[in-house]
Amino acid sequence: MVLVEWKAREEGEEINPFEAYANEPTLFTLQIFHSGKFVKFPGRKYVNGKVTFFGYVDSDEFSMHELNIIFQKLLGYSSDEVMHYHFKIHDQDLYVSLRCLGNDKDVIDMIQYVS
């Protein structure tokens, strides 16, 4: 297990995941779209939001608890705010690839798409 303090990447900051995670196969970068909304017309899109990247997330340790920490402590959302989490299967259309993240089983399902 790797202990790291999660940190949002600065805008424009790039990393090469093959180099950064070469010796840590359970680590990945989490791309979070937030503060926006989904629209259906003229095609399903996420609009008016922000994108934040968190690196060095450990797939063996990641859970809904950690996701809540990211949103509350690192992105500044209130714990009183009702949150609806989703993930999108990479390289697929939003109409067919959007999945709910509501519990740890959903997180495990998401992790299978991390490569």
ROTOR-966673 format. One record per residue: residue number from 0; residue in three letters; x, y, z of N, C-alpha, C in turn. Coordinates in Angstrom, 2 decimals, padded with zeros to 5 digits. Example, Ala and Ser with C-alpha at 12.3 -4.5 7.8 and 13.67 -1.06 7.14 Angstrom:
+-----+-----+---------+---------+---------+---------+---------+---------+---------+---------+---------+
!   n ! res !     n.X !     n.Y !     n.Z !    ca.X !    ca.Y !    ca.Z !     c.X !     c.Y !     c.Z !
+-----+-----+---------+---------+---------+---------+---------+---------+---------+---------+---------+
!   0 ! ALA !  013.19 ! -005.69 !  007.80 !  012.30 ! -004.50 !  007.80 !  013.20 ! -003.30 !  007.80 !
!   1 ! SER !  012.85 ! -002.25 !  007.08 !  013.67 ! -001.06 !  007.14 !  012.90 !  000.03 !  007.87 !
+-----+-----+---------+---------+---------+---------+---------+---------+---------+---------+---------+
//
This chain:
+-----+-----+---------+---------+---------+---------+---------+---------+---------+---------+---------+
!   n ! res !     n.X !     n.Y !     n.Z !    ca.X !    ca.Y !    ca.Z !     c.X !     c.Y !     c.Z !
+-----+-----+---------+---------+---------+---------+---------+---------+---------+---------+---------+
!   0 ! MET !  000.84 ! -001.18 !  000.00 !  000.00 !  000.00 !  000.00 !  000.89 !  001.24 !  000.00 !
!   1 ! VAL !  000.49 !  002.21 ! -000.79 !  001.23 !  003.46 ! -000.88 !  000.44 !  004.52 ! -000.15 !
!   2 ! LEU !  001.08 !  005.20 !  000.79 !  000.41 !  006.27 !  001.51 !  000.79 !  007.60 !  000.86 !
!   3 ! VAL ! -000.21 !  008.27 !  000.30 !  000.03 !  009.55 ! -000.34 ! -001.05 !  010.52 !  000.09 !
!   4 ! GLU ! -000.69 !  011.75 !  000.13 ! -001.68 !  012.79 !  000.37 ! -002.24 !  013.16 ! -000.99 !
!   5 ! TRP ! -003.52 !  012.91 ! -001.17 ! -004.12 !  013.26 ! -002.46 ! -004.02 !  014.74 ! -002.70 !
!   6 ! LYS ! -003.73 !  015.07 ! -003.93 ! -003.59 !  016.47 ! -004.30 ! -004.16 !  016.63 ! -005.69 !
!   7 ! ALA ! -004.97 !  017.64 ! -005.84 ! -005.47 !  017.94 ! -007.17 ! -004.32 !  018.45 ! -008.02 !
!   8 ! ARG ! -004.27 !  017.98 ! -009.25 ! -003.26 !  018.48 ! -010.17 ! -003.58 !  019.92 ! -010.54 !
!   9 ! GLU ! -002.56 !  020.70 ! -010.69 ! -002.73 !  022.08 ! -011.15 ! -003.22 !  022.05 ! -012.60 !
!  10 ! GLU ! -003.98 !  023.07 ! -012.99 ! -004.47 !  023.15 ! -014.37 ! -003.28 !  023.16 ! -015.32 !
!  11 ! GLY ! -003.33 !  022.31 ! -016.31 ! -002.25 !  022.20 ! -017.29 ! -001.12 !  021.28 ! -016.88 !
!  12 ! GLU ! -001.10 !  020.86 ! -015.62 ! -000.06 !  019.95 ! -015.14 ! -000.32 !  018.56 ! -015.71 !
!  13 ! GLU !  000.64 !  018.00 ! -016.36 !  000.50 !  016.69 ! -016.99 !  001.43 !  015.69 ! -016.30 !
!  14 ! ILE !  000.98 !  014.45 ! -016.26 !  001.87 !  013.38 ! -015.82 !  001.77 !  012.24 ! -016.83 !
!  15 ! ASN !  002.81 !  011.47 ! -016.91 !  002.79 !  010.27 ! -017.73 !  002.47 !  009.12 ! -016.78 !
!  16 ! PRO !  001.23 !  008.58 ! -016.84 !  000.86 !  007.54 ! -015.88 !  001.71 !  006.27 ! -016.00 !
!  17 ! PHE !  002.22 !  006.00 ! -017.20 !  003.05 !  004.80 ! -017.36 !  004.36 !  004.95 ! -016.60 !
!  18 ! GLU !  004.88 !  006.18 ! -016.52 !  006.09 !  006.42 ! -015.73 !  005.76 !  006.58 ! -014.25 !
!  19 ! ALA !  004.75 !  007.38 ! -013.95 !  004.41 !  007.68 ! -012.55 !  003.98 !  006.45 ! -011.77 !
!  20 ! TYR !  003.27 !  005.56 ! -012.44 !  002.71 !  004.39 ! -011.76 !  003.41 !  003.09 ! -012.15 !
!  21 ! ALA !  004.57 !  003.19 ! -012.76 !  005.26 !  002.01 ! -013.29 !  005.48 !  000.93 ! -012.23 !
!  22 ! ASN !  005.84 !  001.33 ! -011.02 !  006.12 !  000.35 ! -009.97 !  004.97 !  000.17 ! -009.01 !
!  23 ! GLU !  003.84 !  000.79 ! -009.30 !  002.66 !  000.74 ! -008.43 !  001.42 !  000.44 ! -009.28 !
!  24 ! PRO !  001.20 ! -000.82 ! -009.63 !  000.12 ! -001.17 ! -010.56 ! -001.29 ! -000.91 ! -010.04 !
!  25 ! THR ! -001.45 ! -000.65 ! -008.75 ! -002.80 ! -000.39 ! -008.23 ! -003.15 !  001.10 ! -008.21 !
!  26 ! LEU ! -002.19 !  001.95 ! -008.60 ! -002.45 !  003.39 ! -008.59 ! -003.06 !  003.86 ! -009.91 !
!  27 ! PHE ! -003.90 !  004.89 ! -009.80 ! -004.49 !  005.48 ! -011.00 ! -004.82 !  006.93 ! -010.74 !
!  28 ! THR ! -005.17 !  007.65 ! -011.80 ! -005.61 !  009.04 ! -011.71 ! -007.11 !  009.08 ! -011.85 !
!  29 ! LEU ! -007.75 !  009.81 ! -010.96 ! -009.20 !  009.98 ! -010.96 ! -009.52 !  011.34 ! -011.56 !
!  30 ! GLN ! -010.27 !  011.33 ! -012.66 ! -010.71 !  012.56 ! -013.30 ! -012.14 !  012.84 ! -012.84 !
!  31 ! ILE ! -012.35 !  013.98 ! -012.19 ! -013.65 !  014.29 ! -011.62 ! -014.24 !  015.51 ! -012.33 !
!  32 ! PHE ! -015.44 !  015.33 ! -012.87 ! -016.22 !  016.43 ! -013.42 ! -017.20 !  016.83 ! -012.33 !
!  33 ! HIS ! -017.26 !  018.12 ! -011.99 ! -018.13 !  018.55 ! -010.90 ! -018.59 !  019.98 ! -011.12 !
!  34 ! SER ! -019.59 !  020.38 ! -010.37 ! -020.17 !  021.72 ! -010.40 ! -020.96 !  022.02 ! -011.67 !
!  35 ! GLY ! -021.25 !  020.99 ! -012.45 ! -022.01 !  021.20 ! -013.68 ! -023.30 !  020.39 ! -013.66 !
!  36 ! LYS ! -023.82 !  020.11 ! -014.84 ! -025.04 !  019.32 ! -014.93 ! -025.08 !  018.58 ! -016.26 !
!  37 ! PHE ! -025.89 !  017.54 ! -016.30 ! -026.12 !  016.80 ! -017.52 ! -027.26 !  017.45 ! -018.29 !
!  38 ! VAL ! -027.11 !  017.52 ! -019.60 ! -028.19 !  017.95 ! -020.47 ! -028.43 !  016.84 ! -021.48 !
!  39 ! LYS ! -029.65 !  016.74 ! -021.98 ! -029.99 !  015.66 ! -022.91 ! -030.03 !  016.11 ! -024.37 !
!  40 ! PHE ! -030.23 !  017.40 ! -024.60 ! -030.41 !  017.84 ! -025.98 ! -029.31 !  018.81 ! -026.35 !
!  41 ! PRO ! -028.68 !  018.70 ! -027.48 ! -028.96 !  017.82 ! -028.61 ! -028.29 !  016.45 ! -028.48 !
!  42 ! GLY ! -027.64 !  016.18 ! -027.42 ! -027.04 !  014.89 ! -027.11 ! -026.60 !  014.98 ! -025.66 !
!  43 ! ARG ! -026.57 !  013.86 ! -024.97 ! -026.22 !  013.93 ! -023.55 ! -024.81 !  014.47 ! -023.39 !
!  44 ! LYS ! -024.68 !  015.51 ! -022.57 ! -023.41 !  016.15 ! -022.29 ! -023.38 !  016.60 ! -020.84 !
!  45 ! TYR ! -022.19 !  016.81 ! -020.34 ! -021.99 !  017.43 ! -019.04 ! -021.51 !  018.85 ! -019.30 !
!  46 ! VAL ! -022.25 !  019.86 ! -018.82 ! -021.94 !  021.25 ! -019.17 ! -021.75 !  022.11 ! -017.92 !
!  47 ! ASN ! -021.08 !  023.23 ! -018.13 ! -020.89 !  024.27 ! -017.11 ! -020.22 !  023.76 ! -015.84 !
!  48 ! GLY ! -019.35 !  022.80 ! -015.99 ! -018.69 !  022.25 ! -014.81 ! -017.19 !  022.47 ! -014.83 !
!  49 ! LYS ! -016.54 !  021.91 ! -013.85 ! -015.10 !  021.95 ! -013.71 ! -014.56 !  020.53 ! -013.84 !
!  50 ! VAL ! -013.29 !  020.42 ! -014.16 ! -012.63 !  019.12 ! -014.23 ! -011.41 !  019.19 ! -013.31 !
!  51 ! THR ! -011.32 !  018.22 ! -012.40 ! -010.19 !  018.15 ! -011.48 ! -009.62 !  016.74 ! -011.52 !
!  52 ! PHE ! -008.30 !  016.64 ! -011.56 ! -007.61 !  015.35 ! -011.57 ! -006.95 !  015.10 ! -010.22 !
!  53 ! PHE ! -007.13 !  013.90 ! -009.70 ! -006.45 !  013.46 ! -008.48 ! -005.59 !  012.26 ! -008.84 !
!  54 ! GLY ! -004.30 !  012.39 ! -008.62 ! -003.39 !  011.30 ! -008.93 ! -003.08 !  010.45 ! -007.72 !
!  55 ! TYR ! -002.47 !  009.32 ! -007.99 ! -001.98 !  008.40 ! -006.97 ! -003.10 !  007.84 ! -006.09 !
!  56 ! VAL ! -004.25 !  007.60 ! -006.71 ! -005.37 !  006.95 ! -006.02 ! -005.12 !  005.45 ! -006.09 !
!  57 ! ASP ! -005.25 !  004.78 ! -004.96 ! -004.97 !  003.34 ! -004.88 ! -006.27 !  002.55 ! -005.04 !
!  58 ! SER ! -006.35 !  001.76 ! -006.10 ! -007.57 !  001.00 ! -006.38 ! -007.88 ! -000.03 ! -005.29 !
!  59 ! ASP ! -006.86 ! -000.47 ! -004.55 ! -007.10 ! -001.43 ! -003.46 ! -007.72 ! -000.76 ! -002.24 !
!  60 ! GLU ! -007.58 !  000.54 ! -002.11 ! -008.05 !  001.25 ! -000.93 ! -009.24 !  002.18 ! -001.21 !
!  61 ! PHE ! -009.53 !  002.43 ! -002.47 ! -010.53 !  003.41 ! -002.83 ! -011.94 !  002.90 ! -002.53 !
!  62 ! SER ! -012.79 !  003.79 ! -001.98 ! -014.16 !  003.42 ! -001.63 ! -015.03 !  004.68 ! -001.66 !
!  63 ! MET ! -016.31 !  004.53 ! -001.37 ! -017.21 !  005.68 ! -001.30 ! -016.74 !  006.66 ! -000.22 !
!  64 ! HIS ! -016.18 !  006.14 !  000.85 ! -015.68 !  007.01 !  001.92 ! -014.61 !  007.96 !  001.38 !
!  65 ! GLU ! -013.67 !  007.43 !  000.61 ! -012.62 !  008.26 !  000.04 ! -013.19 !  009.25 ! -000.98 !
!  66 ! LEU ! -014.17 !  008.83 ! -001.75 ! -014.80 !  009.75 ! -002.70 ! -015.47 !  010.91 ! -001.98 !
!  67 ! ASN ! -016.15 !  010.61 ! -000.88 ! -016.77 !  011.68 ! -000.08 ! -015.71 !  012.63 !  000.48 !
!  68 ! ILE ! -014.57 !  012.09 !  000.92 ! -013.48 !  012.93 !  001.43 ! -012.98 !  013.87 !  000.33 !
!  69 ! ILE ! -012.80 !  013.33 ! -000.86 ! -012.34 !  014.16 ! -001.97 ! -013.31 !  015.32 ! -002.19 !
!  70 ! PHE ! -014.59 !  015.03 ! -002.24 ! -015.57 !  016.09 ! -002.52 ! -015.69 !  017.08 ! -001.38 !
!  71 ! GLN ! -015.68 !  016.61 ! -000.16 ! -015.89 !  017.50 !  000.98 ! -014.63 !  018.26 !  001.38 !
!  72 ! LYS ! -013.54 !  017.55 !  001.55 ! -012.34 !  018.20 !  002.08 ! -011.45 !  018.82 !  001.02 !
!  73 ! LEU ! -011.42 !  018.22 ! -000.18 ! -010.50 !  018.72 ! -001.19 ! -011.18 !  019.61 ! -002.23 !
!  74 ! LEU ! -012.45 !  019.36 ! -002.50 ! -013.16 !  020.19 ! -003.47 ! -014.09 !  021.20 ! -002.81 !
!  75 ! GLY ! -014.28 !  021.08 ! -001.49 ! -015.00 !  022.09 ! -000.74 ! -016.52 !  021.98 ! -000.72 !
!  76 ! TYR ! -017.05 !  020.82 ! -001.04 ! -018.50 !  020.64 ! -000.99 ! -018.94 !  020.38 !  000.45 !
!  77 ! SER ! -020.14 !  020.80 !  000.78 ! -020.68 !  020.63 !  002.13 ! -021.12 !  019.18 !  002.35 !
!  78 ! SER ! -020.92 !  018.70 !  003.57 ! -021.39 !  017.35 !  003.90 ! -022.92 !  017.31 !  003.96 !
!  79 ! ASP ! -023.57 !  018.48 !  004.03 ! -025.03 !  018.55 !  004.03 ! -025.60 !  018.50 !  002.62 !
!  80 ! GLU ! -024.75 !  018.70 !  001.63 ! -025.19 !  018.72 !  000.23 ! -025.46 !  017.30 ! -000.26 !
!  81 ! VAL ! -026.58 !  017.09 ! -000.95 ! -026.89 !  015.79 ! -001.52 ! -026.04 !  015.62 ! -002.78 !
!  82 ! MET ! -025.27 !  014.54 ! -002.81 ! -024.38 !  014.29 ! -003.94 ! -024.85 !  013.06 ! -004.70 !
!  83 ! HIS ! -024.76 !  013.14 ! -006.02 ! -025.04 !  012.01 ! -006.89 ! -023.79 !  011.76 ! -007.71 !
!  84 ! TYR ! -023.14 !  010.62 ! -007.45 ! -021.89 !  010.29 ! -008.13 ! -022.17 !  009.32 ! -009.27 !
!  85 ! HIS ! -021.42 !  009.50 ! -010.37 ! -021.51 !  008.61 ! -011.52 ! -020.10 !  008.40 ! -012.06 !
!  86 ! PHE ! -019.93 !  007.35 ! -012.84 ! -018.70 !  007.21 ! -013.61 ! -019.08 !  006.84 ! -015.03 !
!  87 ! LYS ! -018.18 !  007.17 ! -015.94 ! -018.39 !  006.88 ! -017.35 ! -017.35 !  005.87 ! -017.79 !
!  88 ! ILE ! -017.80 !  004.87 ! -018.51 ! -016.88 !  003.89 ! -019.08 ! -016.11 !  004.57 ! -020.20 !
!  89 ! HIS ! -014.80 !  004.53 ! -020.11 ! -013.92 !  005.21 ! -021.06 ! -014.21 !  004.78 ! -022.50 !
!  90 ! ASP ! -014.16 !  005.72 ! -023.42 ! -014.33 !  005.49 ! -024.85 ! -015.72 !  005.00 ! -025.23 !
!  91 ! GLN ! -016.72 !  005.25 ! -024.39 ! -018.09 !  004.91 ! -024.74 ! -018.97 !  006.14 ! -024.60 !
!  92 ! ASP ! -020.06 !  006.13 ! -025.31 ! -021.01 !  007.23 ! -025.32 ! -021.69 !  007.38 ! -023.97 !
!  93 ! LEU ! -022.00 !  008.62 ! -023.58 ! -022.66 !  008.87 ! -022.30 ! -024.02 !  008.19 ! -022.20 !
!  94 ! TYR ! -024.70 !  007.98 ! -023.31 ! -026.02 !  007.35 ! -023.27 ! -025.96 !  005.92 ! -022.76 !
!  95 ! VAL ! -024.88 !  005.22 ! -023.05 ! -024.81 !  003.80 ! -022.67 ! -023.78 !  003.51 ! -021.58 !
!  96 ! SER ! -022.89 !  004.47 ! -021.29 ! -021.77 !  004.14 ! -020.40 ! -021.83 !  004.80 ! -019.03 !
!  97 ! LEU ! -022.84 !  005.60 ! -018.77 ! -022.92 !  006.28 ! -017.48 ! -023.45 !  005.33 ! -016.41 !
!  98 ! ARG ! -022.71 !  005.19 ! -015.32 ! -023.08 !  004.27 ! -014.24 ! -023.13 !  005.02 ! -012.92 !
!  99 ! CYS ! -024.03 !  004.64 ! -012.05 ! -024.15 !  005.24 ! -010.72 ! -023.04 !  004.74 ! -009.80 !
! 100 ! LEU ! -022.59 !  005.62 ! -008.92 ! -021.67 !  005.26 ! -007.85 ! -022.39 !  005.57 ! -006.54 !
! 101 ! GLY ! -022.95 !  004.55 ! -005.92 ! -023.70 !  004.77 ! -004.70 ! -023.20 !  003.98 ! -003.52 !
! 102 ! ASN ! -022.37 !  002.96 ! -003.79 ! -021.87 !  002.13 ! -002.71 ! -020.52 !  001.53 ! -003.12 !
! 103 ! ASP ! -019.91 !  000.80 ! -002.21 ! -018.58 !  000.25 ! -002.49 ! -018.59 ! -000.80 ! -003.59 !
! 104 ! LYS ! -019.69 ! -001.51 ! -003.78 ! -019.78 ! -002.45 ! -004.89 ! -019.69 ! -001.71 ! -006.22 !
! 105 ! ASP ! -020.34 ! -000.55 ! -006.30 ! -020.25 !  000.27 ! -007.51 ! -018.82 !  000.74 ! -007.76 !
! 106 ! VAL ! -018.10 !  001.07 ! -006.68 ! -016.70 !  001.49 ! -006.82 ! -015.86 !  000.32 ! -007.35 !
! 107 ! ILE ! -016.10 ! -000.87 ! -006.85 ! -015.38 ! -002.05 ! -007.34 ! -015.68 ! -002.26 ! -008.82 !
! 108 ! ASP ! -016.93 ! -002.06 ! -009.22 ! -017.29 ! -002.18 ! -010.63 ! -016.54 ! -001.13 ! -011.46 !
! 109 ! MET ! -016.41 !  000.08 ! -010.95 ! -015.69 !  001.13 ! -011.65 ! -014.22 !  000.78 ! -011.81 !
! 110 ! ILE ! -013.63 !  000.26 ! -010.76 ! -012.19 ! -000.05 ! -010.75 ! -011.83 ! -001.05 ! -011.85 !
! 111 ! GLN ! -012.75 ! -001.90 ! -012.24 ! -012.43 ! -002.87 ! -013.29 ! -012.09 ! -002.19 ! -014.62 !
! 112 ! TYR ! -012.51 ! -000.94 ! -014.80 ! -012.23 ! -000.21 ! -016.04 ! -010.94 !  000.59 ! -015.97 !
! 113 ! VAL ! -010.29 !  000.61 ! -014.82 ! -009.02 !  001.34 ! -014.68 ! -007.92 !  000.51 ! -015.31 !
! 114 ! SER ! -007.17 !  001.16 ! -016.19 ! -006.06 !  000.43 ! -016.81 ! -004.83 !  001.30 ! -016.92 !
+-----+-----+---------+---------+---------+---------+---------+---------+---------+---------+---------+
//
